[in-house]
């Protein structure tokens, strides 16, 4: 790596990040912003220090970074009123997360929805005790052989999707009971793995992040110990990621050199600009913006009703352009360009910063929704991790379906409460005495 470029990237990111930190006005605003910038520096920034990367990429990187920071501040100001109003909904919607049977039922419902695919359409409960080996190859192949899921399976998947935000809200009742929290988070992950013979490493990292957050938040005296444990666990996490990456495509692993495995994983996670980003930029490729806009605007539409709606699939298109072969063909797989190169692919070399503003819009919206309600701890953490890791690694097509499709019922509940459509005595909570309890 070019050491001078690396120093410029790291120091410039820290300096701009500090500006963003000062502009943010609440802990969750800072968490969302710092998470987004941290992921951006790893997946789109550090790679600029590879010798093959021209200096112009660094200009794009810092332009994108600046757009995210100041766009984030702008939208946080725009959503200030929304933040106050959602904060006043706490007595209506979330005050009894700890004790209400309904919230316990949400957790059970979510677990049952993950269990059903092991019962229908094929009875496979025996897999609970004899899990299959991970098989990413079959997962990819199944996408192109035309075996469409039945209506019942689609409805179950959609129900699972809509239930997810409420599941993360309900986890608040286990914030101190760490053993139960770990089991409740691991169970759907394990069931998902059994159903598909595969689960992404990102999902595992999100679960680990949520557990670590609970420990950090509710055991403040042990925070130095948690930092040491996290640092000491990093090599093990890197090695496990390396081993899983080999095994999931049918490979075998012998004696693993910890240093070599760690270096390979770090190199693969920071080299997106070199391997995919710059070839994409230098090739002058650009998305069909009409198809991209169609994809964005129709994301919330339930596809079980309308069927698949044609539109741009950014990661698939980029993979086809870079690899020279299409989905389903031999040698094709999903390659990842990083968020900066993706922004140029979507908006071009002059308007790429719009992508940063778009990301900032979503981050500010979600930060403002969760920041005044302590019961949204795990939902807030789950969302922040989407921006930190999933967005920066997988791009907008990895995170936007979560923020729209998965959260759409949650948004509807919030909207109904804001419009005072929640019936009965709950309307009493709109009286001024409740409003006075919400900090400004």
N, C-alpha and C positions, 0 to 999 in steps of 0.2 A: 504494500500500500504506500501511497505518497503521504509521508508523515506531515508535511506542511498543509496539504489539503485536508487531512484528517483533523488537524488542530483547528483549522479555520471552520470546518463543519461543526465540530463539537463546541468550540467556544462561541461561535455565532448562534448555534441552537440554544445554548444555555443563556446567552445574553437576551435573545428575543423571548425565550421562555420566561425569563425573569420579568420582562415587561408585561407579558401576558398574566403572570402570577399577580403582579401589582394591580392590573386592571380588573381582575376577577374579584368578586365581593362576597363569596361564601365558600366554605370548605368543599362542597360538591362541585361548584363551578371550577375551582382550582383542580380538583381531582380529574374531572372530565378533560380539562385543557392539558394538564401535565401528562395524562395518559395518552392523549392523542398525539402530542408532540413527541413523547418518548418513543412511541411506536413508529412515528414518521421518521425519526432520526435513525432508528435501527434498520428499517426496511427500505427507506428511500434516501437517507442521508449518508450514512457511513460508506455505502457503496460508491459514492462519488470519489472516494480516495483511491480506488483502483486505478492503476496507470492508464488503462484503456479509455477511461471516461474523460471526455473533453471538458474544459472549464465552463462551457455554456450550461452544462447540466447543473452545476452549482448555482448558477443564476436562477434557473427554474426552481430549484429546491428552496432557496431563500425567498423567492417570490411567492411560492405556494405557502411556505411557513408563515410569511407575513399576512397573507390573505386569510389564513385560518385564524390567526390571533386577533386581528382587528375586526374580521367578520364576526368572530365569536363574541367580542365585546359589544359590537353593535346589536346583535340579536339578543344578547342577555339584557340589554337595556330595553329593547322592544318587548320582551316577554316578562318585564318586571311585574306588570299588572296581573298576568296569568299566574305568576309565582304566588302572589298574595292570595288570589282567589282559590288556587288549588290548596294552599296551606290551610285555608278556612274549611276545607272539606274533611279535614282529619276527623273531627267528631262524627261526621256522617258515615264515612267509609272505612276508616282504618283504626279507630280507637280501640276496637275489641279483637284485634288480630291475635293477641295472646290467648284469649279465653273463648271466643265464639266458636261453637262446633262447626259453623259454616266454613271457617278458614281451615280447620282440621280436615274437613271433607274435601276441600280443594286439593290438599296434598294427596289424599287417598285417590281421588279421581285422576289426578295426573299420573300416579303410579299405575293405576289400573289401565289407563289408556296406553301405557307403554307395555303392559303385560299382554293385552289382547292379541297383538300380532303373533304371539307364541301359541295362541289357541286357535285363531281363525286367520286365514282359510285352512291352515294346516296345523295340526296339534303337534307342538314342538317343546312342550314344557320340560322334557328330559334334558334340554340344553342348559337348563338352570344348573345342572350338576356336571355337565360335560360340555363346556363351551367349545365352539369351533375355533380353529386357527384364523387369525385375521386374513382377509382376502380382498384387498383393494381391487385387484384385477377383475374379479367377478362383478364387483359393484359397478365399475365403469362399464363393463361389457353389457350389463343388464339394462343400461340406459338406452342402448341402441338396437336392442333385439325386438322391440315393439310389443313386449308383454305389458299391457296397460293394467294398472290396478283396478279392481272392481269398485263399485260405488260405495259399498260399506267400508272398504279400506280407505278410500279417499275421505269419507266423512270422519273416520277415526283419526286420520292424520290431521285433518282440519281442526277437529276438536282439541287434539293435543297442542296444536299450534296456538289456538286462542286461549287455552288454559295456562300456557307457560308463564305469562307475566303475573298472574294471580298466584301461581305456585311460588314464585320468587318473593312475592309479598308475604305469603303465609309462612315462609321460612323464618320470618322474624321471631316466631314463637320458639324457635330452637337456637336462638343466637347465643345463649349461654350453655346450652346442652350440646356440647361439641360432638360427642359420640353420635347422638341422634342426627345432628346436622350432617355429619359426614355420610352416615348411612342413607339419609333421605336424598342427598345430592348424588351419591354413587349409584343408587338403585336404578333410576331411569337411564343413567349412562350405561350400566351393565346390561339392562334389558334391551336398549337400543343396539348394543353390540351383538347380543345374541340374535336379534331379529335380522340384522343385515350382515353379520360376520365382519363388521367393521365399524369403528367409530373414530372420528378425526382427532388428531392430537390437540387441536385447538379446543375441543370440548373438554378434554381432560384438564388442560391448563386453566380453563375458565372455572372448573370445579375447584381446583387447587387454590386459585385466586380468591374465590368466595370463602373458602374455609380459612385461609390466611387472614382475610379481612375481618372475619368474625373474631378471631383470636386477637388481632391487633386492636380492634375497636373496644372490646369488652374486657380485656386484660392489659390495661395500659402499663402496669408495673413490670410486665414481662416483655415489653417491646424490644429492649436490647437483645434479649434471648431469641426472640422471633427473627430479628435481623440476622443474628449469627446462624440460626438454623437455616434460614433462607439462603444465605451465602454458602453454607456448607452443603446444602442440598443441590445447588446449581449443577455441579459436575454429574451427580446421579441423574438429574432430570435430562441433561444433555445426552448422556449415554443411553438412557431409556428411550429418548426420542430417536436416537440413531438406530438402536436395535429394532424398535417398532417400525421405523421407516424401511428397514431391510426385510423384515419378516412379512410385512403386509403385502409385498409384491412377490412373495413366494421364495425369497432368499433365505439363506441360512447364515447363522452367525457363530463363529468360533470364539477364540479368545479375543476379547475386545480391549484395545488399548484406550484407556480413559482419555488421555491427552489427544490422541489422534481423532477419536470419535467426537470429542468436544470441538476441536478445531474444524472438522468437517461440517458439523451442524452449524456452527457460527458462520462459517464461510458461505454455506448454502442460504442462510437466513439474511445475510447482508449483501449478497451479490445480485439481487434482483435487477438493479440498474445496469450492471455489466452484461448479464446473460440475456435479459429480455428488454429492459427499459430502453437502452440506447439503440439496439437494432430496430426497435419499434419507432423511435423518434427519427433516426436517420433514414428509415425507409419512407418517411412522410405519410404513413398510414393514418387514416382518420375514420371514425365511426360514421355510419349513416345516421345523422343526428335525428332525423324524423323517426327512424326506428327506435333509437335510444329514448327519445321523448315518449314514444308510445309505450315502451317497456316501463318507464318510470310512472307514467300516469295511470297505467292499468294494473300496477302491482296490487293495489288493495282489492281489486275485483276477484271474487272467489272463482277460481278456475274450474271448480267442480260444477259450477252453473254454466259458465260460458265456454268451457273447453280452453285449450291452450290458445293464447293470443300472440300472434307473431310480433316480434320486436327484437332489438339488438340484445345479444348475450355477450357482453363485453369480454369476459375472460375466455369464452369459447372462440370468439372471433380473433382475439389477440393470439391465442394458441395456434390457430390455423394459419395466421399470417407468418408467425415466427417459425413454426415447424414445417410449413409447406404441405401438411396433410390435414384432412378434415376429421371431425368427430366420428368415431367408430372405425376409422382406418388404422392400419398397423402403424405404430410409431407415434400416434397422437396421444397427448395427455395435456392437462391444464398447466400452462406456464404462467407465472405471476410477474408483472412488470414493476410493481410498486405503485403507490398512489400518485406520485409526481408524473411518471411516464403515462399512467392511465389518464391523468388530467389533460395531457397534451394530445393523446389519442382521441379523447372525446371533444375537446374544445379548441384544439389547435395551439400553435406556439405563442400566440398573442393573447388569447382569452383563457388560457389554462387556469388562471387564478380563480375563475368562476367556480371551478370544482372545489377549491379550497373554501370559498364562501358557502357553497352548498353543504359541505361537510360541517362547517361552523354553524349553519342554521340548525341542523339536526342535533348537534351536540348541545347548543344553547337551549333548544326547546326541551330536550330531555333533562338537562341539568336543572332548568327552572321548574319543571314539573315535580321533581323528586326532592328538591333541596330543603323544603320546609316540613317534611313529614318523616320523622324518625322511623316509622314503621315500614317505609319503603327502602330500608337499608340494603337488602339483598337485591331488590329490583334495580336500585341505583348502581350497585356494584356490578351486577350483571351487564347493565347497559354501558357503564364506563369501560368494562373489559371488551365490549364489542368495538368501541372506538379505539381502544389501546392496541388490541391484537388483531381481531377479525378484520376490521376495516383496513388497517395498514398492511396486513399480509395478503388478504384475499381481495381487496378492492371494494368498490361500491356495490358490485353485484353480490358480494357475500354478506354485507351488512344491511343494505336497504330493505330486502325482504323481511328481515327481523323487525326493523323499525316501523314498517308499514303493516305487513300481513299479520305478524305475530302480535303486535301491540294494538291492532285495530279495535278489538273489543274493549281493551283497557281504556283507550281513548274515548270510546263511546260511553263507558260508565262515568268517566270524568266529566264528559260533556253533559250527560244527563243530570249529574249532580250540580254542575254549574248553572244549568237552566232550571234548577229546582224541580226536576221531574222525578226525584226520589220521593216516594209517597210517605204519608203518615207522620208520626211524631218526629222523624228525623229532620223535618223542616225547621224545628225549633232551634237547631244548631246554627241557623243563619242569623239568630238574634245578635245584637251588638256585643253581649257579654262574651260570646265565643270569639268574635273577631278580635277583641282586645287581647286575647291570649297569644295571638300570632305575632312573632317578632317581625319588625320591618327590615 
